[in-house]
């Protein structure tokens, strides 16, 4: 069921939601969170489709905030709110409200969104594009427990990582980090199989892909070993190679789908490591609403590394050397491995990671 409202208010939108639920015979609210998507008309369809697919796992009220551009000075002083309310089959297993803001109300989107939030339920804000420089201090971001950005959708994704580190607040996350979860899990599992000391690593992938940089930062931060960042034609991440005192460990994925895990002294194994769609990434982020300390640690390590990477020699070599230390044991997990590469503990001394490259305009992608 779809209800169109023109020049409306938050009160009328709430009334339409109740009427819509009654019309489809589902008066109870079974939503577990409110997902606020801040986007533009061009990207609204793709973002809403991803959120609708994710809502099958996380039933939620989805509020899509679209700030419309006023073409004349008179229009900019006239406030108007149009809404499109979807319930039932139109919104999968959730409720969806598309909000189009005109005129002065564009600068007060939080006043429109606040009355529409589910009571006593977590709030997640997602910016598919044009994320604010400081998400936690943004009027909409301040309403949320979780704030999702995507550095890959920016013109300068690598510099965006440095900006994210400067303004990081608990609850911030980025889809560039979510994309490397399978890689981190696979590398942690591989290190759990071999009792060894990691002396260095190489991360290979597309030149202007922030997920590749984040994986290199994570390895350098957790292993406290030198990490080399090399380039490939992609798609996304293509290989990670760990140098250890027991021989090399490699994870190669040249086609974006099937990877090969190589451990010295063991037969090669084929592992599924496909690039995921945005809906899968959003669904993963909605599974956890607590602060991601591992992401914060990797991101803040990257700021130091990026700050030291302006030297021409480092840009040419593609890596920065640091003290290599043996990895200590620990339990495996999402951000964890028996080799400190995945433990939540901080290394005693950090090694500078690889040097970064100049950023290029962002391009559309599914996953790393």
Secondary structure, 3 states (H helix, E strand, C coil): CEEEECCCCHHHHHHHHHHHHHHCCCCCCCCCEEEEEEECHHHHHHHHHHHHHHCCCCCEEEEEEEECCCCCHHHHCCCEEEEEEECHHHHCCCEEEEEEEEHHHHHHHHHHHHCCCCCCCEEEEECCCCCCCCHHHCCCHHHCCEEEECHHHCCCHHHHHHHHHHCCCCCEEEHHHHCCHHHHHHHHHHHHCCCCCEEEEEEEECCCCHHHHHHHHHHHHHHCCEEEEEECCCCCEEEEEEEECCCCEEEECCCCCEEEEEECCCCCEEEECCCCCHHHHHHHHHCCCCCCHHHHHHHHHHHHHHHCCCCHHHHHHCEECCCCCCCCCCCCECCECCCCCCCCCCCCCCCCCCCCCCCCCCCCCCCC
